[in-house]
Amino acid sequence: MSNTTVLTGLGVSPGIGIGKSIILKRENIIIPKAKACDVSKEKYRFLEALESVKNETKSMIANSKNSFNKTKIDILNAYLMIIDDKKISSEIIHLIEEKQLNAESAVNNGFNIIIKNFELIESEYIKERAFDLLDIRDRLLRKLMNIKIKNISNLNKDTIIITKDFTLSDSLQLDFSSVNGIVSQIGGKNSHASIIARSLEIPSIFNVKNALKLINDGDTILLDGEKGEIVINPSNSELLHYKSIHSLYILNKNKLKAFKNKDCHTLDNRRIKLYANVSSPVEAKKSKENSAEGIGLFRSELIFLNRPYLPTEDEQYNIYSDISEFVDNKDVTIRTIDIGGDKFKNGLSVLNESNPSLGYRGIRICLKRPDIFKTQIRAILRANQNKNIKILLPMISSIHELRSSKNIIEEAKFELLNEGITFNKSIKVGIMIETPACAIMADTFAKECDFFSIGTNDLIQYTAAVDRNNSLVSELYSPYHPSVLRLIANTVKVAKENNIPCCLCGEMASNSLMLPVLIGLGIKSFSVSPNLLLDIKEKILNINYSKMSKISQSILNLEDEIAVEKALLKI
């Protein structure tokens, strides 16, 4: 029996990492809370620190251009936008002038207000933007307090980084050719540091409790970035076991590359289209690398939530145009703002709600704030020069919401026409099928929209009345629930009868048990995470549609999710 210690966490970047640990510790930042003796001096200190951090970031961008690392460039430009945000700097100066805070306290308080509001937001992706703001705040504070950070630019080969919080700043210092893995006590899959780790294929595990207490400098570390498992000082047999897993991982990864240029179809030649779900240019790049047929879901809300103020029409236009061109003008489906009701102060702020999932979110916000919605629609219309962009409306539950949304789209067209602004008058408008009300009434909606996109994540939780983020009931959240499958089957049937496309863009598409059933139910297009495209394409190539069509119909008649899962395991 091995005496080694095993830790678990959240696998954020797959692969096997083997190497010696190096502990990355930072000096604690203790904010001096003295009042400003000289307001002008404190303002100058803040602006000087801000300029220094800005110049450092610009230098990082220049260095990344030299190394042709577009992932870093995209993320650093987003950072630069936050650093250069006049509203943030004005708020901090206001705290110095009005509250007579010293520069350190003003920076800390100003950023913390924004960070707390980010952390309240339901979406995990958006919550993790708080880590970016923390990083920028701490960079400013270190400048103000003259705190030096450990130089990690020259590491020994085969190093495993162990840290409390692996930040973007850390990732930009590293020579990743020496790094075999990263372990962080906090952080999630959507932090910018984890996105960079995935783009560079560095096995990484975040949210590992007590990592700094249980791992010492120089320990031999094994980590499995897929399973989220860490072995400290493994035995020889464990080393051999993980090395064999690593060999299989590399073998499978290389095998999947062969599917990049293959057409996607079933064994019996039923054509299936594979699109990507993206939130950023980094993910759009990955989708292009893995031969996506376009963007099936662009989550536009992140444009709104990466800043403390609303983006302008021109800013949105530029982003939508860039995404369209980035995927060589293939189809791009832009989902309009889909955020819950617990916002920060950027013009979308509302009162906190006891149950934001069922409250003021998605299309409900857009219809109550047509000024915000129309600005986004105008930007999308202008960006649709190549007729490849589509509008996707989220959280639709009544035909009135669809009609009201279409009226606002027509108003936006009318305004642009009168203003003499160039735009494409022809654009397709579809709806997310993610509420039971919408799925049941699909026949009504199909007559008034151009396409369906099934969002299985919310459809499951609303149908089963289960909060998927509540650990007390999370076991009840099941993709195998017959009621969910029947709603999907009805939606697909209605789409076919009305000759409109129907895409499935939820997590269910990446479930290897569910994928054959979904194809059997008649779904002909899926939109998935960019890093799953080739894996799912391989699976589709081995599915027989005719066979699964018959099996899927029988599965719809099963009585509960346990029976469904058992039946799927036998296929």
N, C-alpha and C positions, 0 to 999 in steps of 0.2 A: 504493500500500500504506500503510495507516495505521500511525503510530508509537505508537499508544495502547497502554496496558497492560491486559491482561485477566486478572482473577482469578476463581477458581471456589470455591464453597463449597456449603453445604447450604441449599437454599431452604426456609425455614420458614413463609413467608407469601407467597402469590402476588401478582403484579401487577408493573407497571413503575414504578420510582422514578427521577426525574430531579431533580438539584439540586446545591447546593454542599455540600462536606463540612465537618463540624466534628468535630475529634478530641476525644473524651472520654477524658481521661487521669486516672488516680487516683494520688494519692501512695502509694508503697509502704508497706505496714504492716510495720514491723520490730518484732517482739515483744521488749520488754525482759525478759530471762530472770532477773532478780534474784529471790532468795528474798524471801518476805514478811517484812518487818521487824516489821510489826504485823498479825497475822492479822485482828483485829477491823476494822482500817481497810480491809484488802483486801476483806473480805466486804461492808463498807458500800459501797465503791467499785463493786463488781460489782452489788449490789442497786440502787444508785442509777442505774447505766447501764441496767440491765434495765428499771427503771420508766420511764426516759426514753424508751427505744425502744418500750416498750409504749404509752405515751401518744402518741407520734408516730404509731404504727400506728392507734390508735383515732381520732386526728384525721384520718388519711388515709381511714379508713372513713367518717367523718362527711362529709368533703368529697366522697367518691365517691357517697354517698347524695344529696347535693345535685345532682350531675350525672347521677343515675340510671344510673350505670355499674355494672350488677350483676356483670359479669365481675370488675372490680377488687374489689368487695365480697366476693365468694365467695373469691377468692384471699387477700385480706387477712385474712379470718376464719381461714383455714387457717394463715397466718403467725402470727396472734395466738395460736392454739392452741399452736404450737411455742414462742413466746416465753413463754407462760404455763405451760408444762409444768413441774410441780414436780420431776419426775424429772431433767430436764436441769439445772435450777438447783441441785438437791440434789447432783448429781454434781460441778458446778463448785465449790460450797461445800466439798464433801468434799476436792477437790484442794487448795483453799486451806488447809483445816484440817490434813489428814493429810500432804500433801506439802509444805506451807508454800510454795506457789507464789503469786506475785503474781497479781492479778486478771486481767491480760492473758494470762499463760501458762495459767492455769486455764481461761479461756474458750476459748483457742486449742486446748489439748489436749482438753478435753471435747467440743467440737464436731467436732474432727478425727477422733476415734474413731468417731463416728456417721457422718460423711461417708465415711470409708474403707469402712465396711461397706455403705453405699448403693452405692458405686461397684463393689463386687464382684458385685452382683446382676445376673443375666443380662438382665432386661428393660430396654430402653433407656428406657422411660417412667420406671421406678423409679430408674434410675441418675441421671436428670436432676433428681430431687428433691434430689440433693446440691447443685445450684446454689442452691436455695432456702436450704438450711442455711448454705452459704458466705456468702450475702447477709446472713443474720441474724447470723452470727458477725462479719462485717466491720463491720456497723452497731454492734454492741456494742463492738468494739475501737476504732472511731473515737471513740465516746463516751468510752471510758476514756482514750484518748490525745489527745483534743481535736483530732482531724484533721477539717478542714473539707473538704467535697466541692464540686466545681464546680457552680454554679447553672445548670441547663439548663431552667429553667422559662420563660424568655423568649428564644426563638430567632428568628432571621430566617426569613422564609417560604421554603419550598422547600429545607429543610435535609435532608441525609443524615447521620445519626449514624454515626460510626466509633469503635468501642471494642474493648477486649480482651475484656470480658465484660459484655454488656448484662443487667442484673439487674432484678428486680422493682422495687427502690428507684428505679432510673433511670426505669423506665416510669411510675412514679407521680409523678415530678417533671414529666414532659414535658407540654407543650401540643401534643398530637398534630396539631392543625390546621396546625402549621408544619412537620411532619416528613413528608417524602416517601419515606423509606426508612431502614433500619437495617442496618449491617454490623458483625458481631461476630466476633472471632477464635476464640472458643470458644462452646459452647452447642449445643443440639439442638432438634428439633421439639416436644418435650414439656416444655420449661422453661416456667415460668409467664410469663416475659417474652415468649416466642414465642406463647403462647396469647393473651395480651393483644394482641400485634401482629396476629394473625389476626382476633381479634374486632373490632378497629378497622380492619382491612383496610389495614394499613401494609406494603408490600412489604419483606421482610426476608430476609437471608442470614446464617447463622451458620456457625461452624467454617471461617472464611476465614483460612488461614495467611498470616502476614506482612502482614496488612492495615494495621497501624499503621506498618510500615516503608515500605510502598509507596504509601500514600495520605497526602497532606499537607492541612493546613487550607486550605480554599478551592478545592480541586480540583473540577472538574465531574465528577459521578459518574452513571453509568447503572447500574441494577441490574434484573435479571430474577429476581424472587422465585420463579418457577416452575422455571426452569432452574438457578438458583444461579450466574448469571454477572454479573460486575461489570466495567464498562468505565471506565477512568480517563482523563479528558480526551479524550472522543470527538471524532471529526471531525464535520463538519456532516452528512455522509451517514449516519453511524452514529446521530446524533441523530434524523434523520428516520426511519430504520429502526425505532428503538425506540419513537418516538412512534406510528408506525403499528401496531406490535405492541400498544402500550398501548390504542389506540383499539379494536382488535379484541377485546382482553381485556374492556374495559368493555362493548362491544357484546354479547359472549357472556354475560357476567354478567347483564346486564339481560334478555337473551333467556331465560335459565334461570329468572328470577323468574316467568315466565308458567306454569311447570310446577308451582308450589307447590300449587295447588288442583286439579290434574288427577288423575284416577284413574290408577293405574299398571297398564297392561296391554299385551300385545303387539299387533301389527298385526291379528292374527286373534282379538283379544279374550280371550286367556288372562290371567286376573287374576294379577298378581305383587305380593307385599307387600314393602315396603321399610322396614326397621327401622334403628336406629342403634347403633353400638358407642360406648359412652361410659365415661369414667372419672371424670367430675366434673360438678358442677352446670353449669359453663360449657358443657361439651359437650352436656349435656342441653338447655340453653337453645337451642343452635344446632340441635339435632335437631328441636326443636319449631318453630323458625322456618322450617325447611326441610321441614315437613310429614311427618316420620317417622311411621310407624304405631305407634310404640312404641319401646322399648329392646330390641333383640335380644340385646345383650350388655353387661351392666354389670360392669366389672372390679372386683370387691370387694376385691381384694388391696391396692389403694392405700390403703384405709382402715387397713390394718394397717401399711403401710410408710411412712406419712407421719409416723410418730412412733416414739419409742424404747420404747414399751410397748404392750401389747395393748389394743385398744378394748373397752370394756365392752358388755354386751348392750344397755343403754339407748342408748349412743352409736350403735351400729349400727342399732338400731330407728329412731332419729330420722332417720338418713341414708337408709335404705331407704324410709321413709314419705315423706320429702321428695321423693325421686326419683320415687316413684309419683305423688304429687300434682302434681309439676312438669310431667309429661307428660299431665296431665288424665286420670289413671287408665287410660291405655292400657296394653297389655301391657308388663311389665318382666321381663326374664329376668336373674336375678342369678346370675352364675357364682361359685361358692364359691371360697375362697382358692386361687389358682393361682400359687404362687411356687416358685422353685427352692430348693435346699438350702443356699445360701450366704447366711445371714441375718445381721442385726445383733442386738445383745443386747436383744431385746424379748419374750423368751419363746418365740420360734420358732428360736432359734439352734441350729445344729448344726455338726459338723465340716465344713471345706471339702472339696469333692469334686473329683476330677479331671475328671469329666464330669457336671455337675449336670443337664444336659438329660435324661440317662437315669437320673438318680438319685432322690434324696429330694425329690420335688416334687408339686404338685397334690394329688390325692386321697390319695396315699401319706402325705403329712404329716397330712392330716385324719384318716385312719384310725389313725395312730399317736398322734395327739393328739386323741382324741374330746372332751376338755374344751374345746379351742379350737373345734372343728368344731360341737359341740352348741350352744355359745354363739351362734355365727353363725346356726345353723338356728333357734334360738328367736327371735332378733331378726327373721329373715325371716318366720317364721310369724306373729308378732305384727303385723308391718307389712302383712300380706296381708289387710287388712280389706275391701278392695274386690274381692278374688278376681282380681286382675290380675297378681299376681307369680308367677313360676315359678322353680324351683331348677334350676340347670345344674351338673352335676358334671364337672370337668375331668380329663384325663389317665387316663381309664378304659381299662384293658387286659384286665380279666377280669370275668366275671360275678360272681365272689365280691366284688369291690370295689363293684359296684353294689348287691348285696344287703346288704352290710355298711353301706353308706351309708344305704340305706333303713331299716335297723334303727335306726340312730342318729336318723334323722328321726322315726321312730315313738316312740322313747324321749323325744325332746324334746317331742313332742305330749303324751305321758303325763304328763311332769313339769309342763308348763304347766296341764294339766287339773287335776291334783292340787293345784296352787298357787292355783287359782282365777283364773289370769291369762287375760284375753280374747285369743283368737287364732282364726284361721280354720283349721278342721280339714282343709279341702280345698285341696290344693296340688299342682300338677303338677311332676313330677321328670323331667328329661331328662339326656342325657349328651352330652359333646363327642365327636364322632368325629374323633379326631386321631392315633390310633395305628393302624398297619396291623392289629394284632390285633383292635381294636374294629371296624374297617371290614369285615374278613373275616367276623367273627362277628356282623355286624349283625342277622341273623335271630334269633339267640339273645337279644340285648339288646332287640330290638323288643318281645318278649313281656313284658318286665318294666320298661319305662320309658314315659313319655308322649310324648316327642318326641326328635328328633335335632337336633344343631347341628354342622355340619361345620366344623372348624377347619383350613383348608387350609394355614396357615403351618407348623404342626408336622407335619401329615400329609405334606407334601412332604418335609420334612427327615428324618423318620423312615423314609419309604418309600424314598427315594433314598440314605439313609445319608449325608447331607450336612449339615454344620454351616453354616447360612446366614450366620453371622457370621464365618466363617473365609475370609479373602480368597484363600487358596491354592486353595480348592475351590468358591468361591461360584458359579462359572460352571456348576457341575453342579446347582445348585439351580434347578430349572425347573418352572413350573406346567404345562408342556406335556408332561410325562412321561406316556406312555400308561398306565403302572401306576397313577399317581395318579388319572387320569381313570376307569379301570376301578373303582377302589375307591369313587370318588364315585358312579359309575353304579350299583354294587351297593347302596350305602347308600340311594340314592333309590328304587331298585326295592323294596327290603325295606320302607322306610317306607310306600310306597304299598300294598303287599300287606297290611301290618298296620294301615293306616288311622291312621298317626301323622304329625304334621307334621315336615318336615325343612327346616331353614334353613341357609344357608351364610354364615358370618360372618368368613371370612378375607380376605386381600388379593386373592385370585383374583377376587373379585366386582367389584373396581374395574379389572380388566384388560379393556380394550375388545375384545381379541381373544377372550378366554375367556368373557365374559358371554353371547354368543349360544349357545355350546356348552353352558354350564351350564343355560341355560333349555331348550335342546333335550334335555338329559338328564332334564329333568322337575322341576328345582328351581323352587319357586313362591314362595319367600321368601328375601330376602337381608338381611344386616345389615352396614352399611358406616359409614365415617367420616362424621360429620354434614355436613361440607363437601362431600361427594361425592354426597349424596342427589339433588339436582336434576339433576346431570350424568348420573348412572346412570339416573334416571327417563326422561330424554330418549332415552337409548340404547335402553331397553327398549321405548319406544313405537314404535321403528323396527325391531323384531325380529319376524320371522315364526316363530312357534313350530312350526307344521306343517312348514315347510321345514327349520328347524334340527333338528327331531327326527330326520329322515332323515339329515342331514349328520353329526350327532353320533354316530350309531350307526356310520357308516363310519369316523369319526375314531378310534373305540375300537380299530379293527383295524390302525392304523398301527404301524410297528415302533419308532420312537423319537421323541424330543422335537423333533428337527429336522424330521422329516416332518410332525409335528402342526402346528408353527408355520407351515411353508410352506403347508399346507392351509388354515389359518385366515386367512392373508394373502390368499388367493384368494376368500374369501367376500364 
